Amino acid sequence: MPVESVFPQLEALLPHVQKPIQYVGGELNSTVKNWDECDVRWALMYPDAYEVGLPNQGVQILYEVLNERERVLAERTYSVWPDLEALMREHGVPQFTVDSHRPVRAFDVFGLSFSTELGYTNMLTALDLAGIPLESRDRTIDDPIVLAGGHAAFNPEPVADFIDAAVIGDGEQAVLDMTRIIREWKAEGRPGGREEVLFRLAKTGGVYIPAFYDVEYLPDGRIARVVPNKSGVPWRVSKHTVMDLDEWPYPKQPLVPLAETVHERMSVEIFRGCTRGCRFCQAGMITRPVRERSITGIGEMVDKGLKATGFEEVGLLSLSSADHSEIGDIAKGLADRYEDDKIGLSLPSTRVDAFNIDLANELTRNGRRSGLTFAPEGGSERIRKVINKMVSEDDLIRTVATAYGNGWRQVKLYFMCGLPTETDDDVLQIADMATHVIQKGREVSGSNDIRCTVSIGGFVPKPHTPFQWAPQLSAEETDARLAKLRDKIRGDKKYGRSIGFRYHDGKPGIVEGLLSRGDRRIGAVIRAVYDDGGRFDGWREHFSYDRWMSCADKALAPYGVDVDWYTTRERTYEEVLPWDHLDSGLDKDWLWEDWQDALDETEVEDCRWTPCFDCGVCPQMDTTIQIGPTGKKLLPLTVKNTGPTPASSGHSH
């Protein structure tokens, strides 16, 4: 039976909302498939506004992977702003996809990708607007399977009441495996109902179904154990790792947004994973091992993507892009190939010790020369040892001097406040570092017209990192420390005016900390915040700290725990952590040893270039580090600007 589009009802509401274009769909490279010719249908959501959600690589990749398959369709949905939400409620218009404006409740799977925990209230808004019961236990066979993925899904416990399933790790193969299981279950006439299909997914060992696990607590509020409540369900659920990135060259046809979005460029992921071992970095820990895309694979993706989109900038994405073993050849090859087309290249941020001026010049050869961004993360040498960010101040000054000497005028430095063992002095040294940067810049460039912007975020301890046991700094202490730093920078008569200072107050970090290390009891807090009107918590103008705190006080009181218990409390080795039954491949004892090394200020090398440190990922996940060099070069395509030719004839490698 065809599912009707709700566009006729929606269209009448669009003149009354801001930026209606974001709800219209029909972007270049979007896909609309025949509903009735498909037997498994996915609605994919990035739970934030269109302008943030559309460029998201994860959703774009899964959208394309699914739509390439016969008899499968995937459509996208994003969070609607409060103005449209109110009108949809008033006129009975459900949460819809932008591709065909079909109601989300009509799909088999409603998959949400969480890169941050602050999207949880937006998920509840979407479920409610879709007419899907908020709690999984109230859903029927006709409701979609609500699936969480993305980095925040590595601890899905705070949303365990609201989701049916979670997948941790890479999604490409995982969504295809799930599709096959759902298709077979539907073809058999949906035997055993909703519980049966969830059980079949759980049995694979790669899909976590929270309802099949019970959590038992100790009298002091800590977790005693997490135990399956159904036979045949695994004790631990494993993450998915895609090994050969060249086999997954997605997105091949990147979406071109209709409305303005946060990134207006074509992005290519040049490698996945990172083994630098920065102890605060969840992304680096949970995406191990390193898997590089080959230089030729990158070249083909860029070529196809630019032809498919018309973008004028290519972002070379990864956790530390300059660490690709062939980054110099990649940058030069692409800059050579697209010199006439003035296609700019960008690396999201560069490590101080991986930066060199040749690379920087290649990146800016065809595009505009914007500022350079570096992330020393910690202000003092001591704190950088604690977090395993092995960059000395001399390295930074040398790198910055080279940049200023070669005509750059603006450098942005990113730091964190509230790192474990940090003191006021560690943070005040950020001002000294910025001063030295300006001093050196004026010296080498012979000009006073240079800038250094210091940007500071609050540190939030994350699951599956060595800092998962660490106490978080309170919002008050964070703000006090940053105020001292601000006064020191502003009080500097000689250099202060050249230093820009941007910082976030400590409050959103406490809420993020509550959600990132929370357990199932936090679900009641999220629900209370949503019921009280909480939406778009990642947006400063919509975020309310007081709302979160008052809801948490009420919701957690019956359990005898509070916000501080989840955030500023240090954990011990013996404690069962809420995510211990989800296997990221990292050995818990290895993480604990690394936490002890942090407290001793001991640095650990990058295992890409040194012997293995037994973090556990490679043997346990049956994976290996995959890096070049391949020895190949990226030759310019031979046919260029010679009139129309078939695309396939242009490969000279």
N, C-alpha and C positions, 0 to 999 in steps of 0.2 A: 504494500500500500504506500503510495507516494506521501511524503511528509511535506506539508505546505510551507512555503516561505512566509515569514511574518513581516516581510518588508512593507506590504500595504499599510499595516497598522503602524509600523515604525516610522514610515516616511512622513506621516502626519505630525509626528512629534519632533522631527529633526529641526524645523525652523525655530524651535523654542529652546535649543540647547547650544552651548558653545562648541565650536569646531565639529560640526555635524559630519564633515568629510571623513572623520576617523571611523564612522560606523557603516560606511557605504560599501566597502569592499571593491572588488574588481581591479586590484593592483596588477601591474605588469608581472607576469609569471605566476599569478595565483592560479589555482586549479579548481575547476568545478566538474565533478563526475556525476554520472547518472545514479541517483539514489537506489533505484530498483535493480540495477545491474551489480550492486555490491552487496556482499553478505556480512562484512564486518566494517563498522563505521566508527571513526575516532573523532572526537572534538578535542582539540589541543588548546590549552590556555596558558598564556604567560600572565599571571594574576596581577597585572598592573595596567596602566593606561597604554593605549595604542602606541604613543610616541616612544615609550620605553620598551614595550613588548614586541613590536614588529621587527626591530633589528636583531632580536635575540637569536643567536646561532642555533641553540639547542632545538628550539621549536621549529625553526626553518628546516633543519636537517631532518627531523622526524616527519614533518609535513611532506617532504619530498620522498623520503624512503618509503612511507606508507602509500602515497599516491602513485608511485611507480608500479606498485603491485596490482595484479589483476584482481578484481572483485573486492578491493579495499578502497575506502575513501577516508580522507582526513580533511577536516575543516578547522579554521582557527577562530578563537574567541578571545576577547580582551576584557579588562575591567571597564565598566561604564562609569562615567563621572557621576557624582551625586545628583546633578541636575537631571540627567536622563534617567537615573535610577528612580527618582521620585515620579516622573511621568510614566515610566514603564509599570510601576506598581499601580498608579492611578488608572491606567488604561488596560491593564491585564496583558501587557506584552512581555513574554518570557525572555530570559537570557538567550541570545542568538549567536550564530556564527557569522563572521563577516563575509564568508565566501558565498553562501547561498541563503543566509538569513534563516536557517532552520533552527528550531528550538533545540537547545543543548540536551534536553531530557530525551530526545528521540534517538540519540546515539547509543552505541554499545559501550563505549568507553569514554569517560571524561578525564583526560590526562592533564595534570597541572605540573608545570615546571617551576620549581622554587629555587631561585638562586639566592634569595634572602628570606629569612623567617618573617620579615615584616609584611609579607603578602598573605598571611593566614586569614586576616579578617576579610580581605578581598575574595578569598575562596568561599567563605561563608555567604557573602553577598551574592556571588554567582550561583551557588547551589540554591539559595532561597529564591532568587529571581527565576531560576530554571524550573522551580517546582519539584526539586529533588530534596527529600528529607535531609536535614542537616546531619543527623547522626546515622551512621551506617546500619545500625541495628534496626532502624525503622524503614529501611528500603525494601522494595519488592523486586520481583523478577523483571519488572518493566522499567526499573531505574538503571541508568548506566553504572558500570563499575567506575568508582572514583579512584583515580590512580595518581600518586604523587611521585615526582622524579626531581632531578636537579640536585645541587649540592646540599640543600637543606634536608633532603630526603634521607641523608645519612643518619639523621636522628628524627624520625617521623613521629616519635612518641607524643609530643604535645598535640598533634592533630590526629592521634590514633582513633579517636571517637568519630571523626568526620570523614576519614578516607577508608576505602575498602582494601587498598593494596598500595605498596610502595616498591619502586625498583631503584636499587642503588647502583651507581656507576654509569657506564656508557649505555645509551638507549637504543642504538641502531639495530643491533641484533635482537635485543630484548623485546622491542615492540613487535617484531616479526614473529618471534616465538609465541608471544601472547596471542597475537592474531590467529595463529594456527590453532591454538587450544580453544579459543572462543568459537572459531568457525566450526570445529568438530563438535563441540557441545551444542551449538545451535542446530547443526545438521541432524543431530540425534534427537532433536525435539526438546532441547533444554532439560534433560533429565536431572532430577535432584535439585532443580531450581538454582537460586543464586549461590547457595552454600556449596553446591557441587562444582560449579565453575571456579569459584575461589579456591576450593580444595585442589582442583587439578592444577591451578596456577602455583599454589603453595608447594605442591609435591615436587616441582621442578628444582626447588632449592634456590631459585633466583628471584622469586617474587615474595615479598613479605606481606602477610595478611594479619594485621594486628588482632583481629577478633579470635584468631586461633591460638593466642598466647595470653596467659594470665600473669599479672604482676603481683607478687607478694611483698609486703612491706614489714620492716622491723619496727618495734615500738618507737624508736627515735626518729622515724620518718624516712630513713634510708631504705633502699630496695633490698629485700632478702634474696629474691631470685625471680627470673622470668622463665616461665615453663609452658611448653605446648599443652593445649587442653584437648588435643585431638590426635589420635594415632596416625602415623604417616606424615606428620608435619615435622620438618627438620628443626633441630635445636638452634641452629645458626643459619642465617640467610646470607648468601655470598654476593659480592658485587660483580657486575659485568664489566669485562675489559675487551674492547675491540683491538685486535692486534695489528692488522695490516691496514694503516690508514689509507694507503693508495687504493685499496679495494672499496673504500667508502668516500669517494670524492664529492661530498655534499657540503653545502648546497650547490648544485650544478646551475640552477636557474634562480639566483637569489631574488627575493621579492623587492620590488621598488615601491616604496611607500607613496601614498597619495598625499598625506598630511606630513608636516614637518616632524622629524623624529630625532632622537638623540644622536644617532650616527648616520650620516649620509655618505656611506661608502660601501664598497664591496669588501667583504672580509673573507680571508682564507686562513684556516687554522693550520699553522705550519708544523706544529707538533703538539702532542698531548702528554701531560704528565710533567713532573719536575722533581729532581732529586737534590736540589740545592740544600734542602733540609732546614729551611727557615721554620723555627719552631712554632711561630704564631699562625702559619699559613695552612689553613685547612685544605685549600685547593691543591697545594703541592703534595700534601700527604695522601689525600684520598684518590688522586689520579695517577699514582705510580703504576707501572714503571713509565719511563720516557719512551715515547714512540714517535719517531720523526716521519714526516711525509717526505718523500724523495723530492729532489730539486725539480725533476721533470714532472712529477705529479703536481707540484705547486704551480709550475709554469702552465700546465694544461688547464688547471682550475681557474687561474687568473685569466687566461685567454678566453675560455668559455664564458666565465662570469662577466667579463667586461662586454663581450659581444651581446650577452643576454640582458644587460642592464643599462649600459651607457653611463655608469658611474665614472667619476674622474679621479677617484682616490681608491687605493687598495690598502686595506689594513692587514698586516701580517700578524695574526693573532697567536698567542700561546701565553703561558705563565711567565716566561722570560725569553722573548723571541730572539734576542741577540745570542742566546745560547745554542741555537741550531748549529750543528756542526758545519753547515755550508752557508751560513747566513750572508757572508761576504759575497759569494758567487750568486746567491739568490738576488740580493739587492742590486748588484751590478747588472746581472742578466736582465732583470725586469726594467731597470732604469734605461738600459741600452734599447731594449725592445720597444719601449713606449715613449722614447725621447720625443718623437715627432707629435705624439698625441697628447703630450703634457699630462700624462697620468702621474699623480703624486703617490708616494708610498709612505706608510706610517707604521711605526712600531708603537704599541700602546704605552709601554714604559720600558726604560732601558736600565739594566744594571750598570752601576758605575764601573765595575771591573770588566764588563763585557763590551763597553762602549769604545769605539775608536772613530777617529775623525773621517777615515775613508768611508766607513759604513754610513756615518751621518751625512756625508756629502752625497753619497749615492741616493739616500732616502729623500734628500731635499732637491735633487738635481732638477726634477721636472715639476715639482709642486711648489707650494709656498714654504718659506722657511719660518716655521712657527717656533715656539719655545721648546726647550728640551726638558723632559721630566725624568728625575732620578728619585729613587726611594731608599735613602739610607736607613729609614725606619726608626733608628734610635739615635739620640743626640750625642751620647758618650761612647767611647771605645768599649767601656765595661758593659754597657747594656747591649751593645751589638754582639758581644760574646755570648751573653745570656740568650739572645734570640737566634744565635747562629747566623747572623747576617755579616759575613766576613768582608767588610769593606772598611778600610782605615780612612781617617780624615785626610791623610796625605793623598790616597787614591782619589778621593772626591775632589780635592783642590786641584790635583793634576788634571783630572778629566775636565773640570769646569774651566780651568785656565786654557786648555786646548780649544774648548768650544768658544769662549769669549774671544780668544786670539784669532779664531777663524770666522769671526763676524756674527756669531750668535749674540743676542742682546738680552735674552730672557731665559732664566733657568728656574724650574719649579722643583722644590724638594719636598718629598712626602715623608712624614714621621708619624709615629703612634705615641699616645700618652696612656699611661696606666699599665705598662708592661710589667711582668713579674719582677720583683725585687727593686723596681724603679724608685729613685728618690727625687726630690726637687732638683738637686744638682744635675742629675742625668738630663732632665728636661731643659734646665737653664742653659746647658751646653749647646742646645739647638741654636740659641741666639749667637753664641760664639762662632759656631760653624757658618751660619749665614753671613756674619760679619766678615769672616775670612774669605768667603766666596766673593763678596762684593769688593773687598780689598784687592784680591788677586785679579778680579775682573777689570777693575779700574787700571790696575798696573799693566796688564798685558794688552788691553785694548786702547789705552791712552785716552779713555773717555769716561766721563762720570755718568753717562746716560745708559747705565745698565741696571737690570732689575733681578731680584731673586725673590721668588714667592715661596713662603713656607706654609705648607698645608698640613694640618694635624687632625688625625682621627683618633677616637677613643678605642683602646684595645678591648676586644671581646673574645674570651677564651672559647674555643670551638671543640666539638667532639672529634675523636680520631686524630688529635694532635698531642704532642708532649705537654701542652699547656691545658689539657682537658681537666687537670686536677687543680689548676691555679685559682687563687682568689681573684675576683675582679675588683678593680678600684671603684669606690663609690662615686656617684655623680658629683657629690659635693667636693670630694678630694680632687677629682679630675678638673672641675671648674676652677678650684683654688690654684692648682698647679699651672693651669693654662693662663690664669690671670697674672701670675708672677712672670711667666714668660713674655706675655704681651707687654707688661710694664718695662721689662728689661729691653725689649726690642725698641719700643717707642721712646725710651729714655736715652737711646744712643743718638747723640746729636750728629755724629759724623756719618753714620751709615744707615740709621734707622729709616730715613725717608726712602731709601732704595729697596727696603725689605717689605714685601707684602706679607700679611699674616692672615691666614684663614683657618678657622677651627670650628669644630662642632662642639656644642656643650655635651656634658656627660649623660644627659637623660635618655636620649634614644638608645645609647649603648647599653644601658641597664635593661631596657625592655628587650633588646636583641639578645642580651645575655640570658635573660629569663627564658626566652623561647629557644635559644640554641642548646642550652644544657638542661632543659626541662624534661619532665617525665609526663605520664598520662594525666596527672592531676592538674597540669597546666591547661588542659582542654577546657576546663570549667572557666578559667580566666579568659581565654580567647572568646568563648561563647558569651561571657558577660560583657566584654568590651564591644563585641559585635552588636549585641542587643542594645547597648547604650549608644550606638551610632558610630562606633569606630570603623573607619575606612581609610585606605591609602596611608597606612602608618609610616611608609617610607618617605612620605612627602611632609616637609616641615610644617606647611600651613594646615595640614589635616591631622597631624600627630598630637595627641594629648597625653602627656606624662601623667597628669593627675588622674585621668580616666583609668589608665592602666593600673596605677597604684591602688586606687580605691577599689577597683574590681578585684585586684589580686588579694587585697586584705580580706575582702568578704569571701571570695571563692576558696582561699587556702586555709582560712581559719579552722574549718572542721578537721583538717589534716594535721594541725599543729606545726605547719611549716610556713615560711613567709618568703618575700622576695629576696631578702638578704641570704636566706638559706640556700637559694639557688644561684646567687650571683657572687657575693663577696666572701663566701665560705670556701676554705681550701678543702679539697677531698684527700682521703688517705688511700694508700695502696689497696687496702682490703675492700674498699667500697665497690659494690656492684653499680656500674654506671648504666644509665637508662638505655644506652645503645650497645652494650656489650654483646648482645646476641645478633648484632648486624656486623658482618665480617668485611672490613675494608681491606683485608689482607695484611694489615699491619699487626705485628705481634704486640700484645698489650705490655709484655715485659720489656720489649725494646723501647716502646714509648715511655715507659716509666724510667728506664735507665737514661733516656735522653732528657727527661725532666730533671733527674738528679744531676746530669751533666750541666744543664742550664743553671741550676742553683750553684754549681761549682764554677760557673763561667768557663766551661770547657767547650771548645768549638769542634765540630765534626765536619769532615770533608764531604764533597759531592761524590757519591758512589758511581757516577757516570765515568769518572776518570781514575778512580781508586778501587781497591778491593772492596768487596761487599761488606756491609755492616750488619747483615742479618735482620733487616727490618721485617722480613717475612713475606713480602709481596710476591717476589718472583717464584719461589718454589710452591707457595700455597695456591697461587692463582694460575700456576703453570704458564707464567709469562716471562719475558726477558726484556731487558733494555734493548731498544732498536735504534741505533744511530748510524749515521753515515761514517765517512763520506762515501758517496757513490762514485766519485771521480768524474761525474758527468757535468757538463756546462749547459747553461740555458742559452742556446743560440737564438738570435732574433728570428722570428718567423720570416721565411724567405720572401713570400709575397706580401708586400705591404704597399698600400696606397696605389695599387695598380689597377684600380677598378674592381668590379665584383668578381670574385672567384669562389669556387666551392670551399667551404671552411676546412674540409679535411685535407686539402692539398697543401696546406701551408706548413706542415711540420717538417723541419729540416733535421730533427734529431732522431 
